[in-house]
Amino acid sequence: MDDSYLFLTDLAQQVEVPRDGILSRTLYQDEHVKVVLFGFDKGQDLSEHTASMPALLYFVQGEAMLTLGSDQRAASAGTWVYMTPNLPHSVAAKTPVVMLLILLRQQETRR
């Protein structure tokens, strides 16, 4: 296999949603990006927190409520979110959820 790419045919099959819990699995990371797949059981949540870098969320399956700053938004399969650094956010699963998180490591500019 060529190490210059990672090919996954079905993200939902890469994580088993735990019963009464949350599971995270790092799929890939390097100096530019970290990619984490989450599985949330119904009723589970990640309490409010921030990330020091830009982040992308992609909902693969399920339904959740997101808090993004002071806004609450419903998310379902196909929902995509971009978040700026330090945005307070939380995720509450209404059904079993599979969610992809992509953290974008900011590069220092040289002068």
C-alpha positions as CSV (number, residue, x, y, z in Angstrom):
1,M,0.0,0.0,0.0
2,D,1.2,3.5,-0.8
3,D,1.8,5.6,2.3
4,S,1.0,8.8,0.5
5,Y,-2.8,8.4,1.1
6,L,-5.3,6.9,3.5
7,F,-8.4,5.4,1.8
8,L,-11.5,4.5,3.9
9,T,-14.6,3.4,2.0
10,D,-17.1,3.8,4.9
11,L,-16.5,6.1,7.8
12,A,-19.4,4.7,9.8
13,Q,-17.7,1.3,9.8
14,Q,-14.5,2.7,11.3
15,V,-16.0,3.2,14.8
16,E,-18.4,1.2,16.9
17,V,-20.8,3.4,18.8
18,P,-20.4,2.3,22.4
19,R,-23.4,1.5,24.6
20,D,-23.9,4.4,27.1
21,G,-20.7,6.1,26.1
22,I,-18.5,8.0,23.6
23,L,-15.6,6.5,21.7
24,S,-13.0,8.5,19.7
25,R,-10.5,7.0,17.3
26,T,-7.7,9.0,15.6
27,L,-7.7,8.1,11.9
28,Y,-4.8,10.2,10.8
29,Q,-2.5,12.9,12.1
30,D,0.6,14.8,10.9
31,E,2.0,18.3,11.4
32,H,-0.9,19.9,9.4
33,V,-4.0,18.0,10.5
34,K,-5.5,15.7,13.0
35,V,-8.6,13.6,12.0
36,V,-10.7,11.9,14.8
37,L,-13.8,9.8,14.4
38,F,-16.3,9.9,17.2
39,G,-19.1,7.5,18.1
40,F,-21.7,8.8,20.6
41,D,-24.5,6.7,22.0
42,K,-28.0,8.3,22.3
43,G,-28.0,10.8,25.2
44,Q,-24.2,11.2,25.4
45,D,-22.6,14.6,25.1
46,L,-19.3,16.5,25.0
47,S,-19.7,19.4,27.4
48,E,-18.7,22.9,26.3
49,H,-15.1,23.3,25.3
50,T,-12.9,25.1,22.8
51,A,-10.2,24.2,20.4
52,S,-7.1,26.3,19.9
53,M,-7.1,25.7,16.1
54,P,-9.7,25.8,13.3
55,A,-11.9,22.7,13.3
56,L,-14.3,21.0,10.9
57,L,-17.2,18.7,12.0
58,Y,-18.9,16.3,9.6
59,F,-21.8,14.2,10.8
60,V,-21.7,10.8,9.2
61,Q,-24.9,9.4,10.8
62,G,-27.4,10.1,13.5
63,E,-28.9,13.3,15.0
64,A,-27.4,15.7,17.5
65,M,-27.8,19.2,18.9
66,L,-24.8,21.5,18.6
67,T,-24.1,24.6,20.6
68,L,-21.8,26.9,18.6
69,G,-21.1,30.0,20.7
70,S,-24.5,31.2,21.7
71,D,-26.3,29.4,18.9
72,Q,-28.0,26.0,19.0
73,R,-28.3,24.0,15.8
74,A,-29.6,20.6,14.9
75,A,-27.2,18.3,13.1
76,S,-27.9,15.1,11.1
77,A,-26.1,12.9,8.5
78,G,-24.5,15.2,6.0
79,T,-24.2,18.3,8.3
80,W,-20.8,20.1,7.9
81,V,-19.5,22.8,10.3
82,Y,-16.5,25.0,10.2
83,M,-15.4,26.5,13.6
84,T,-12.9,29.3,14.2
85,P,-10.3,28.8,17.0
86,N,-11.5,29.2,20.5
87,L,-15.3,29.0,19.7
88,P,-17.1,27.5,22.7
89,H,-19.0,24.5,21.4
90,S,-20.7,21.3,22.6
91,V,-22.3,18.2,21.1
92,A,-25.4,16.3,22.5
93,A,-26.4,13.1,20.7
94,K,-30.2,12.7,20.2
95,T,-29.6,9.3,18.5
96,P,-26.5,7.2,18.1
97,V,-24.1,9.5,16.2
98,V,-20.9,9.1,14.1
99,M,-19.0,12.4,13.7
100,L,-15.8,13.2,12.0
101,L,-13.6,16.0,13.6
102,I,-10.8,17.6,11.6
103,L,-8.4,19.9,13.5
104,L,-6.3,22.2,11.2
105,R,-3.0,23.0,12.7
106,Q,-2.1,26.5,11.8
107,Q,1.3,27.0,10.2
108,E,3.6,29.8,11.4
109,T,4.5,32.2,8.7
110,R,8.1,33.0,8.2
111,R,9.2,36.6,7.5
